[in-house]
Amino acid sequence: MQNIVGIIPAAGLGSRLGGMAFSKELFPIGFEVDESTGQEYPKAVSQYLLELMRKAGVAQTYVILRDGKWDIPSYFGDGSKYKMQLAYLMMNRPYGTPFSVDQAYNFVKGKTIVFGFPDILVEPKNVFVKLLEKQQQTQADVVLGLFKIANPHKWDMVETDETGNVKNILPKPESSDLKHAWCIAVWSPAFTEYMHQYLQQVEPEFILGELKELPMGSVIQVAIGNGMIVQSVCFHEGNCLDIGTPEDLKKAIKRLT
C-alpha cells in the first residue's frame, strides 16, 4: 500500500488580486453545510483542494507558508475538521514553488506525493484518485492532471503523445498551439529526491540574483530530459479555475455561489 502525503504551497503573495486583508487561500467561494446544524457557511477556496486530497486517501498534508500568513493555520487548525492531519512549514527560499515544496523534503522523502495549488479550483472530484491509479499502472515518476484552458500565457502548457506520455512543458508561453495545461500532480519518492538534488545545484544562481523564480513545470521538464517518466491524465470533461486572477475569480464566484 502506498504511503501517500499531500503538499500544498501557500507562500504566494496574492499580488494579482491587489491588496487583501487576508490570505487569498481563504477567499470564500461557495458554501458548505454544517452536518450537525444544517446551517450553511462560506467555504474557503483551499478547502476544495483538501477535500479532493482526502477523497484520494490522503490523511496527512504539509502546507508551506510564508511569514505573515498565520490566518491559514488559524483557520484550518490541525485539520481534524477535514478528517486530515495538517502540518505547517515555513518557506525560507523565496525562489518559486519548487523551493517551497522542497521545504517538506525531510518529512516526505520516501512517500508518494499528492500536489495541488490552493487557489485553483479543480473538477471532477476524483482527479487525484485517477492520477494515483495512473501512477500505479505506469510506474511513472510523475503524473500530471491536464485540463483544457483558453489562455496559454497563464499556464504551464503540456505536450503529450497518444499514450499520455509527457514530452514537453512550456511554462506560460506568450502563445502556443497546445490546448492543455497541468495544475495538479502526483509523484514518486524518486522525483522528490531528484528535485531536492537539482534545487541544491541551481540554488546559488538564485542567491546571486542571476535567476529570479523557478516554475514547477521547469523542474519537471528538466527531469524529463534526464530520463524520468512523466505521464498524464487528461480530464476532457473537467475544468480548472485559478482564483488568483480576477477573471477566474469572477467565474468561480458565479459558478459556486
QUIWOZI-V582040 format. One line per field, one symbol per residue. ss: DSSP state (H for helix, E for strand, L for the rest). psi: psi as a letter, one per 30 degrees, with the letter a starting at -180 (. if undefined). Layout:
ss: ???
psi: ???
//
This chain:
ss: LLLEEEEEEELLLLHHHLLLLLLHHHLEEEEEELLLLLLEEEEEHHHHHHHHHHHLLLLEEEEEELLLLHHHHHHHLLLHHHLLEEEEEELLLLLLHHHHHHLLHHHHLLLEEEEEELLEEEELLLHHHHHHHHHHHHLLLEEEEEEELLLHHHLEEEEELLLLLEEEEEELLLLLLLLEEEEEEEELHHHHHHHHHHHHHHHHHHHLLLLLLLLHHHHHHHHHHLLLLEEEEELLLLEEEELLLHHHHHHHHHHHL
psi: kkjkllkjjhglfgffgakkflkffgkkjallkjfffgkklkkkefeeeeeeeefggkfkkkkkllkfhffefeefbgfefghkkkkklkkgjhgleeeeeffgefffkglkkkklkfgkkkkafgeeeeeeeeeeefhlekkkkkkklfieffljkkklafgfkkekkjjhlelkfkfklkfllllleeeeeeeeeeeeefeeeeefgflekjleeeeeeeeefggkjjllkkiegalkkjgfkeefeeeeeeef.
//
